[in-house]
């Protein structure tokens, strides 16, 4: 009797398992108001770190100023954390106590 080649014996080795990949969760980067960080600096951060337009930056900055907190953007976790850290590093370099936090949407 002829021997069956190994690749023909196990058909399931050729089928792929279905893998469900979930979309990564999104996270908000929140800017918090304080009594020392200037409005101009907050607008600068929104323009340069979060790539907001001048009008969007002013609107978000005023929300932070008037309500105590504002959303700079919505990103996957790693990007949100990186942008929050970059904004706070810029603030520290200018001796502002500016605070950015990241929270799940």
C-alpha positions in Angstrom: 0.0 0.0 0.0 1.2 3.4 -0.9 1.9 5.8 1.9 -0.2 9.1 2.0 2.0 12.2 2.0 1.9 14.0 5.3 0.5 17.2 3.9 -2.6 15.3 2.6 -3.3 13.6 6.0 -4.2 16.8 7.9 -6.4 19.1 6.0 -7.0 21.3 9.0 -3.4 22.4 9.0 -4.2 24.3 5.9 -7.3 26.1 7.2 -6.9 29.4 9.1 -8.5 30.0 12.4 -10.8 32.9 12.6 -9.2 35.5 14.9 -11.3 38.4 16.1 -9.3 41.5 16.6 -10.9 44.2 18.8 -10.4 47.8 17.9 -8.1 49.5 20.5 -10.0 51.6 23.0 -9.9 55.4 22.7 -8.7 57.7 25.3 -9.3 61.4 26.0 -6.5 63.8 26.8 -7.8 66.2 29.3 -6.2 69.6 30.0 -6.7 71.0 33.6 -6.9 74.6 34.6 -4.5 76.1 37.1 -3.8 79.6 38.3 -0.3 79.9 36.8 -0.2 78.4 33.3 -0.9 81.2 30.8 -3.7 81.0 28.2 -1.2 81.7 25.5 0.8 78.6 26.5 -2.3 76.4 26.5 -3.2 77.6 23.0 0.4 76.9 21.9 0.2 73.4 23.2 -3.1 72.8 21.5 -1.6 74.0 18.2 1.7 72.3 18.3 1.1 69.1 20.2 -2.5 68.3 19.4 -2.5 69.9 15.9 -5.6 72.0 16.6 -6.4 75.0 14.5 -6.1 78.5 16.0 -9.9 78.8 16.4 -10.2 75.3 18.0 -7.3 76.0 20.3 -8.9 79.2 21.6 -12.2 77.5 22.1 -10.7 74.6 24.0 -8.5 76.9 26.1 -11.6 79.0 27.1 -13.4 75.8 28.1 -10.4 74.8 30.3 -10.3 78.3 31.8 -14.1 78.6 32.4 -15.0 75.0 33.3 -11.7 73.7 34.8 -11.1 71.0 32.2 -11.2 70.5 28.5 -10.7 67.7 26.0 -7.6 68.2 23.8 -8.2 65.1 21.7 -9.2 61.5 21.5 -6.6 58.9 20.6 -5.5 55.3 21.1 -3.8 54.9 24.5 -0.1 55.1 23.4 -0.7 58.2 21.4 -2.8 59.9 24.1 -0.1 59.2 26.7 2.7 60.4 24.4 0.8 63.7 23.7 0.0 64.3 27.3 3.6 63.7 28.3 4.9 66.0 25.6 2.6 68.8 26.7 3.6 68.4 30.3 7.3 68.3 29.4 6.9 71.6 27.5 5.1 73.1 30.5 7.9 71.9 32.9 10.5 73.4 30.7 8.7 76.8 31.0 8.1 76.2 34.8 4.3 75.9 34.4 2.4 73.5 36.6 0.2 72.5 33.6 -1.6 69.1 34.0 -2.7 66.7 31.3 -4.4 63.5 32.2 -5.6 60.5 30.1 -8.9 58.8 30.6 -10.7 56.0 28.8 -13.6 57.1 26.7 
